[in-house]
Amino acid sequence: MPDRAPQPVDRQLPTDEARDLISLVRDIAQREIAPKAAEEEDAGRFPREVFALLSESGLLGLPYDSEYGGGDQPYEVYLQVLEELAAARLTVGLGVSVHTLASYALAAYGTKEQQVEHLPAMLGGGLLGAYCLSEPSSGSDAASLRTKAVRDGDDWVITGTKAWITHGGIADYYTVMARTGEEGPRGITAFLVPGDAEGLSAAAPEKKMGMKGSPTAQVHFDGVRVSDDRRLGEEGQGFAIALSALDSGRLGIAACAIGVAQAALDEAVAYAAGRKQFGRPISDFQGLRFMLADMATQIEAGRALYLSAARLRDAGRPFAKQAAMAKLHCTDTAMKVTTDAVQILGGYGYTADFPAERYMREAKVLQIVEGTNQIQRMVIARHLAGPEGR
């Protein structure tokens, strides 16, 4: 059955402009995204036309400077947009988050000339980005990456393979971390690589348990040549750029997780109100009511946590610990809430006739991407107790 239109969340937004923005996003979600989500996910179809619409509507560059086509929106607002999109379809919400992540290195570390040349097309010109850090042999241990960039005159020649790349094979540009020097984090540099560069190719998309409409693929760099003016930041600064980007990206994942959890709760509440057993709606039974109450409480707590971290970021204060906490809590919440939603729907929850099973399958990946939740615990502990001994 088609997905239920996302139910309005009572949001505390800082400006009238932000309220209008959320209204626009909800309208797009209800008209263009939710009605097709189940069918297109089942078919494994990526909704490129939706991303074109989001770009035309100014929704692909919300947290960036309007001078370059961005929306000048604080993260507090941008993340709530992501939540609305993810509630309608995670492929879209997560795709916008990844695109924002792929644009970060240029927006935060690029030169003025680089920003003027590339950012307008990236933020509002219909382009779609991808972020290339992970490799087949370096996931959580990202600093051990092996993809190399070798200087050749005024160019760099990039050789290697990146793995688990969202939008791999369909992106218009890739933000790529490659080794240009010594082993370890200090030998890594960031590059902006066009999607049609000679020598760049993608493997067949991975066959996944969820997020089937979002292509995830290995990306191969076979002597890909880029000019030095596509190097982002200083040589050896790439890993610091990557970590800085991930702090913000984790907030995007947290918001998407709450969107999925909210959609699952809405489905469970509607089903429980309409399903009758023993002569009354199952929502009348205390055991089930307590499940719904716990689900709603964890969602509200997660939303408050990611918004609190966003406000720190907007104020220019450190937020890495809070971003890790938000990613950890919100994605664990999404996994628990979606599993409980399937339980509430009973046998129907286990069928593809209802979206609850898809929400559960999709929620799982959010505990893995952009730093597993085990890594988030390490990050949080490091802030509390200092670096681990060896």
N, C-alpha and C positions, 0 to 999 in steps of 0.2 A: 504494500500500500504506500502511497506517497507520504513523504515526511510531513509531520505536523508543522505548521508555521511557527517559528519561534515566538514564545510568549513574552510580552514586554516585561523587562526587569525594571524595578523602581530604582533609577540611578540618580546619584547626586553629582550633577555635572556643573563645572565652574562657571560657564557662560551660556548665554542664549545661543551663540554660534555653535557651541558644543552640542546643545540640545537639538538644534536643527540638523547637525551632522548625524547624530544618532538616529533621528527620524528618517533621514535619507537612507542610511545603511539598512534600517529595518525594512523600508519599502523595497529596496533592491533585494534583500534577503527573501522576503515573502513572495515577490513577483518572479524573480529570476533565478534564485538559487535553490531554496527548499523544495519546490515542486518537482524538480528534476533530480534531486540528490540521489535517491535510492536507485533509480533506473541507471543513471550515469555511473555511479560507483559500481554497480553490478556488472556493467559493461566495460569498466576500466577506462572510461573516457575522461580525458582532462578538459575542463571547461575554459579553453583559451578565450572564448568570446566573453566570458564573465570577467576575466582579468582585463580585457580591452575596455569593457564598460567601467570597471573600477578605475582604470587609468583615466578615462575620459571624465569621470566624476571627481577626480582629484583625490582618490582614496589609496593610491599606491605610494604616496610620499608624505603622509600626514605628519610625521615627527621631524621633517626636515625643513630647511629654510625656503621660504617662498621666493627668494631671489633666484633660486634654481629650479622652481617648479614644485616645491614642497608645500605643505599645508600649515606650517607654523603651529602645529598642535602639540601640547604637552603630552608626555607619555601617559599621564593619567587618562587622557581622552582617547589617544590612539589605541591603548590596550582594550578599552571598552568597545571600540569598533571591532577589534579582532575577536573579542568574545562573541559579539553579535554574529559575525560572519561564520565563526566556527560552530555556533549553535545551529546554523542553517546547513552547513556542510564543512567538515574539517578540512577537506582538500583545499577549499578556498581560504579559510582562516589561516591555516598553516602556510599556505602558499604566499599570502601577503606578508606573514611574519618572516619567511625565508627571503623574500624579495627585499624587505627592509634590512635584514641582516646583511645581504649581499651588497647593499648600497652604503653600508655604514663606513667601511674603510675609506672610501673616496670622500664621503661627506665629512668625516672627522679628521682624516689625515692627509687628504689630497691637497695639492697646491691650488691656488686660486685659478690658475690656467686650466688645470685638470677638471676642476669643478665646473667651470664655465663651459668647457667642451663637452663633458659627458653627463653631468647630473640632470639637466633638463629632460633629455631623452629617457633616462633611467627612471625618473620620478613621475613624469607625466606624458611621455611620448609613446606609450604602448609597449615598451620593452619589459622583459621579464628576466630577473636575475637568479643566480645560483651561487652557493657558497661552498668552496672546495677546501676543506681542511683534512677530514678523515681519509684514511687509506686502508687497503686490505689488511695491512699488518700494523696499523697504528690507529686505534679508535680512541679509547680513553687516554692512552699515552700519546697524545697528539704531537708532542715535541720530538718524537722519534721518527717523524715523517721522512720519506725517502725521495719524493719527487724533487728533482734538481732543476735549478735555473743557472745556466752558465753564461757568463758575459761574452759577447762576440761583437766587438766594436761598440756601436751605439745601441745594440740590440741585446736581448736576452733570449736564450734558447731553452725551452722548458720541456723536460722529459720525465714521464712517470705516470702513475695511475692514481686517481682519487676514487673513493668508494662511498656508497650510501648518499649520493648527491641528489637531493630533491631538485626536480626540474632538469636532471641530467639528460642531455640530448635534445631538450626543447628550449633551453634558456638562450637569451640573446647576448648575455655576458656572464662571465664567471669571475668571482673574486677568489684568487688562487694563492695559497700559501705554499712556497717552494723553498728548498734549501739552497742558499747561495754561499754558505760559509761553513763554519765549524759545526760539529755535532751538537745537538742540544738546542734549546730555545733561542739562543743568541745568533744562530746561523740561519734564521728563517726570514724571508722577505715576502711581502704581499704584492700581487700583480693584478691588474684588471685586463682580462683576456676576452676578446670578442668571441661570440659563439660560433662565428663562421671562420675562425682562424684556420689556416692550412695546418693539417696535422692533428687537429682536435677531433675526436670522435667519441661516441658513447656506445656502451654495450647495450644489449637488450635490457629493458627494465626488469628489476627484481620482481619475483612473484611473491606477494605479501599476503598476510592474513587479513589486513585491513588497509585503508587508504589506497584502494586499488585504482582510483582515478588520478592519483598523484604519482607521476613517474619518479622512481628512485633507481638510479643506475650508476655503474662505474663510468668514469670519464677518463679517456686516455689522451695523454699529451705526447705525441711522437715528434719531437723536435719542433714544437710550436714556437714560432719566432714572434716576439713582441718588442716594440721599441722601449727605450729606457723611460720615455715619458708616460708609460703605462705602469711604471713602478709606483706603488703607493707607500708613502712614508719613506724612511731611511732604510738603507740596507741593514739587515739584522733586526729590524723593528717589527717584523711580520708577526711573531708569536705574541708580542704584547698587544698588537692590533687585534689579533684573533681573540685573545682573552677578553679584551675590552668589548669587542662586538658581542661575545657570548653572554656577558653580563646582561646586556640589554635584550639579547635574543631569548634568554631564559625567561624573562618577563613575558615575552610574546608567547612562549610555550605555555606558561602558567595561565595566561588569559584564554588561550585556545582550550586548555583542559577544562576550565570552568565553563566555557561555552558548551562543550560536549556534555559535561555533567548536568548542566541546567536543562539541556534538551532531553536528556534521559529522565530527569526528574519530572519534567512536564509530561512526558509520555506515560510515566508510571502513575502520576496523579490522575490523568485523564482516564487511563484504563481502569484504575481502581474505583473511580467514581461510576463508571459504566458497567463494570462486571459484577453480576449478582451471583451469590452463592448462599444457600441456606435462607433464601428469601430476602436478602438485603445486599446492598453494595459491599464489596469486600473492603472498601475504605472505611467501613464502620467498625472493623475488627481492630482491637487495640494493638495486636502484634504488628499488623501492617501499618497502622497509623504511626507507631513508634519508629518503624523503618523510614517512613517518609520524613518524619521530623528530624531524624539523624542525618538523612541525606541533605535536606535543606540547610541544616545548621552547618555542616561541613562545607557546603558550597558558599554560604555567606562568609564563613571564616576565610576561605581561600580567596574570595573576591577582595575582602578587606586587606588581606596580606599582600596581594599583588599590587593593589592600589597604594598601599602604604609605601612599598618599595619604589613605585613609580614617582610618588611625590618627593621622595628623597632624591631620586635622579633629576627630577625637574628643578629641584632647589640647588643642584650642583653639589650635593653631599654624597659621601661614599654610600654605595648601595649593593655592593657585590654579595655580602653576606645575606642581605634580605632577598636579593634576587634568587640565590640558591635555595633559601628557605621557601620562597614562593613557588619555585619550580618543583621542589620536592613535595610540598604539601598539596599543591593544586593537582599535580598529576597522580599522586596516590589517591586523592579524593576522587578524581575522575574514574580511576580503575574500580574503586569500591562502589561508587554511586551507580555506575553503569552495570556492574555485576548484580547489585541489588535490584536495579530496574528489571533486568532479565528475570530475576527470581519472582518479583511481584507479578509479572505477566505470565509466569508459569510456563506451560508448554508453548504458548503463543510467543513468549519471549525468546524461545530457542529457534523460532522459525524466521525466515527472511520476509514474512508477510508484515512484520513490524520492525521498526528501526532499532529496537533496543539491542539486538544482537550485534548490529553493525557498530553501534556506539561502543559496546564492550570491546570489540575487536580493534577499533580505532584508538581507544583510550590506552591500550597497552603500549603502543609505540611512543606515547608522550612521556613514559617513564624511562625511555631509552635515549631519545634524540637530544642533541645539544648538551651532552653530559648526562650519563646515567644517574639515577637517583643515589646510587652508591657514591659516585663522584660528588654529588651535591652534599652528601653528609661529610665527605672529606673536606670540602671547601668550608662548610660551616664550622667544623671542628677546628680547622686551621685558624679561623678568625677568633675562636674562643680560647684555644689552648696553644696556639703557635704551631710551627712546622713539626711534622713528625720526626722522631729520631730514626736513625738508620743503624 
